[in-house]
Amino acid sequence: MSVSSVSSVSAASPVSFQDALEKGYARASQTLRGIESIEVIGERANVEAGEIKEYVVDLKIVFTLEK
């Protein structure tokens, strides 16, 4: 039997939502082992002077706990 845990992560990128997702996963995988899935909970963009400056994703990362 395996037991899973959930970690919430926010990640940002000046390029795109996809890039923010990939950066969030890359960072999470440095400290979390056994990542099973990632759910995008939300997306938003930070705007300055009428232009999008940063894409932000909120992630729910599910990973298996080690024995």
C-alpha positions in Angstrom: 0.0 0.0 0.0 1.3 3.5 -0.8 0.5 6.7 0.9 0.5 10.0 -1.0 0.9 13.6 0.1 0.0 16.9 -1.6 2.2 20.0 -1.8 1.0 23.4 -3.1 3.4 25.4 -5.2 3.2 28.7 -7.1 5.5 29.3 -10.0 6.1 32.3 -12.3 7.6 33.0 -15.7 7.9 36.1 -17.9 7.4 33.8 -20.9 4.2 31.8 -20.6 1.9 29.7 -18.4 3.5 26.5 -19.8 7.0 27.8 -18.9 5.7 28.6 -15.4 4.3 25.1 -15.1 7.6 23.6 -16.2 9.6 25.8 -13.8 7.3 24.8 -10.9 7.7 21.1 -11.7 11.5 21.4 -12.1 11.8 23.1 -8.7 9.5 20.7 -6.9 11.3 17.7 -8.3 14.6 19.0 -6.7 13.1 18.3 -3.2 10.1 16.0 -3.8 10.7 12.4 -4.9 8.0 10.2 -6.3 5.9 12.9 -8.0 2.8 11.2 -9.4 0.8 14.1 -10.8 0.4 17.8 -11.1 -2.9 19.7 -11.1 -3.0 23.3 -12.3 -5.3 24.9 -9.7 -5.2 28.4 -11.1 -3.6 30.7 -13.6 -3.1 34.5 -13.4 -1.0 37.2 -15.0 0.6 40.2 -13.4 0.2 43.4 -15.4 2.3 46.5 -15.4 1.7 49.6 -17.6 -0.9 47.7 -19.6 1.4 44.8 -20.5 1.6 41.3 -19.1 4.9 41.1 -17.1 4.5 37.6 -15.5 2.5 34.5 -15.9 1.7 32.7 -12.6 0.4 29.1 -12.0 -0.8 27.6 -8.8 -0.1 23.9 -8.7 -1.1 20.9 -6.5 1.7 18.3 -6.6 0.9 14.7 -5.5 3.8 12.5 -4.5 4.3 9.2 -2.8 5.7 9.1 0.7 8.7 6.9 1.2 8.7 4.1 3.7 
